[in-house]
Amino acid sequence: MKIAVSATGGSIHARVEDRFARAAYYVIVDSETMRFGLVSNPSVTSEHGAGPEAASLLHDRGVAVVVTGRVDRLSQRSASRSWRPPAGLSRKRSGRSWGLRPPRC
């Protein structure tokens, strides 16, 4: 599964960016191989639509989970339409962000 972490800089050692859509970079980690890559966010300076653009950018790279500080409602809607949880997981609204949790048995 690919996991994206919003980052303040273009390094694996960068701090986590608190704002999903305004992150300068995303660190994408493949949890199966533990390989990672950096992706710059071209919508970081956009006046409007940065959230959906960032969600689309990560979706196009096969990201299933995002680790970030804050996600606005438009980004959440865009991501929830684009992404489906991996088999065996379901979406749960917790506070102001979306998370994944195992289904109840």
Order of alpha helices (4+ residues) and beta strands (2+ residues): beta-beta-beta-alpha-beta-alpha-beta-beta
